[in-house]
Amino acid sequence: MTARCAWANGDPLLAAYHDAEWGVPVRDSRELWETLMLEGFQAGLSWLVVLRRRDGFRRAFRDFDPEVVARFGDADIDRLMADPGIIRARAKIVATIGNARAFLSMRDAGEDFSDFAWSMVGGAPILGNGHVQASTPLSLAMSKALKQRGFKFVGPVIVHAWMQAVGMVDDHAPECFRHRR
């Protein structure tokens, strides 16, 4: 059996996500934004709940195209609140729509989302020590910077989980086969 981070054991979907996606550096702005939005929906729940509904989220949020999501209105909110394929939390849905607008505002001001995010870690993944933390001074700084740009549901715990997921921080356990790859 392959040694992996303990959180990824026990469910084949979590193991597959861990082995192929978690901690792999993502540089695409749209994909980074999608992952941050999904991390926001995960707040208060397990990541497995989000993974099981990820296809539903992608369908409901039109492949997380910020141009499309930014135009969502009340009828879309009602549609999303009735969609059993996603996590139906009004505040998180409204935040995602607002975050699409914040993403586009950054772009329109000449600030690429990927460049912004990766600049916070000096352009390369930070190698963690395998010690699990809920947040860090860096995730707090990133959270504040995102909030200053109009983002919601981007507290330091959500942001830290996002930074781990998209490979800005490599927090694979030392015994994990993906550690420092």
C-alpha positions in Angstrom: 0.0 0.0 0.0 1.2 3.5 -0.9 1.9 5.7 2.2 -0.1 8.9 1.9 -1.3 11.6 4.1 -3.6 10.2 6.8 -6.6 12.4 5.9 -6.7 10.8 2.4 -7.0 7.2 3.6 -10.3 5.5 4.0 -12.1 6.7 0.9 -11.2 6.0 -2.7 -12.3 9.4 -3.9 -10.2 11.2 -1.3 -7.2 9.0 -2.1 -7.5 9.7 -5.8 -7.8 13.4 -5.1 -4.8 13.3 -2.9 -2.7 11.3 -5.3 -3.4 13.3 -8.4 -4.4 16.8 -7.4 -3.8 18.0 -3.8 -0.6 19.9 -3.6 0.0 20.0 -7.3 0.9 23.6 -8.2 -1.9 25.3 -10.2 -1.0 28.4 -12.2 -4.3 28.9 -14.1 -6.2 31.8 -12.7 -9.7 30.3 -13.4 -8.7 27.0 -11.8 -7.3 28.8 -8.8 -10.5 30.8 -8.4 -12.6 27.6 -8.8 -10.7 25.9 -6.1 -10.9 28.9 -3.8 -14.7 28.9 -4.3 -15.0 25.2 -3.5 -12.9 25.6 -0.4 -15.4 28.3 0.7 -18.2 25.9 0.2 -16.3 23.3 2.3 -16.3 25.5 5.3 -18.0 23.6 8.2 -18.1 20.4 6.2 -15.7 17.7 5.1 -13.8 18.0 1.8 -15.3 14.7 0.8 -18.7 16.3 0.7 -17.4 18.9 -1.8 -15.5 16.3 -3.9 -18.7 14.2 -4.2 -20.5 17.3 -5.5 -17.7 18.9 -7.5 -19.3 17.9 -10.9 -22.6 19.3 -9.7 -20.9 22.6 -8.7 -19.2 22.8 -12.1 -22.5 22.3 -13.8 -24.4 24.7 -11.6 -21.7 27.4 -11.7 -21.1 27.0 -15.5 -17.7 25.5 -15.2 -16.8 28.4 -12.8 -16.4 30.8 -15.6 -16.1 34.1 -13.7 -17.5 36.1 -16.7 -20.7 34.0 -16.5 -21.0 33.7 -12.7 -20.5 37.5 -12.3 -23.8 38.0 -14.2 -25.8 35.7 -12.0 -28.8 37.4 -10.4 -31.7 36.5 -8.1 -33.2 33.9 -10.4 -29.8 32.1 -10.5 -29.5 32.3 -6.7 -33.0 30.7 -6.5 -31.9 28.0 -9.1 -28.8 27.2 -7.1 -30.7 27.1 -3.8 -32.9 24.4 -5.3 -30.0 22.4 -6.8 -29.5 19.1 -4.8 -26.2 18.7 -6.7 -24.4 21.4 -4.7 -24.1 22.6 -1.1 -27.1 25.0 -0.8 -25.9 27.7 1.4 -27.2 31.1 0.3 -24.3 33.1 1.9 -21.8 30.9 0.1 -23.6 31.2 -3.2 -23.9 34.9 -3.0 -20.2 35.2 -2.0 -19.2 33.1 -5.0 -21.1 35.5 -7.3 -19.5 38.5 -5.6 -16.1 36.8 -5.8 -16.5 36.4 -9.6 -17.0 40.1 -9.7 -13.9 40.7 -7.5 -11.9 38.3 -9.8 -13.0 40.3 -12.8 -12.2 43.6 -11.1 -8.7 42.5 -10.5 -8.3 41.4 -14.1 -9.8 44.7 -15.4 -7.3 46.6 -13.2 -4.5 44.6 -14.8 -3.9 42.3 -11.8 -3.8 38.6 -12.9 -5.3 36.4 -10.1 -2.6 33.7 -10.5 0.3 36.2 -10.5 -1.3 37.9 -7.4 -1.7 34.6 -5.5 1.7 33.2 -6.4 3.5 36.4 -5.5 2.3 35.9 -2.0 4.5 32.8 -1.8 7.4 34.2 -3.8 6.4 32.4 -6.9 7.3 28.9 -5.7 5.7 26.3 -3.4 6.6 26.7 0.3 7.7 23.3 1.7 5.9 22.6 5.0 7.2 20.4 7.7 4.2 18.1 7.7 2.8 19.7 10.9 -0.9 20.2 10.3 -2.0 23.8 10.9 -5.4 25.4 10.4 -3.9 28.7 9.4 -0.6 30.5 9.2 0.6 34.1 9.2 0.8 33.7 5.4 -2.7 32.6 5.0 -3.8 35.5 7.2 -2.0 37.9 5.0 -3.4 36.3 1.8 -6.9 36.4 3.4 -6.5 40.1 4.1 -5.3 40.8 0.6 -8.2 39.0 -0.9 -10.7 40.8 1.3 -9.2 44.1 0.3 -10.0 43.1 -3.3 -13.6 42.4 -2.4 -13.6 38.7 -1.8 -15.8 37.0 0.8 -15.6 33.6 2.5 -11.8 33.8 2.3 -10.8 33.6 6.0 -7.3 32.4 6.9 -8.4 28.8 7.5 -10.1 28.6 4.1 -7.2 30.3 2.4 -4.7 28.0 4.1 -6.6 24.9 2.9 -6.7 26.5 -0.6 -3.0 27.2 -0.6 -2.3 23.5 0.2 -4.8 22.3 -2.4 -3.3 24.3 -5.2 0.3 23.6 -4.3 1.4 27.0 -2.9 2.2 25.2 0.3 3.4 21.6 0.3 2.0 20.1 3.5 2.2 16.4 2.6 3.2 14.4 5.6 6.9 13.4 5.7 6.0 9.7 5.2 3.7 10.5 2.2 4.9 9.4 -1.2 4.0 12.9 -2.5 6.0 14.8 0.1 8.4 17.3 -1.6 7.7 15.9 -5.1 
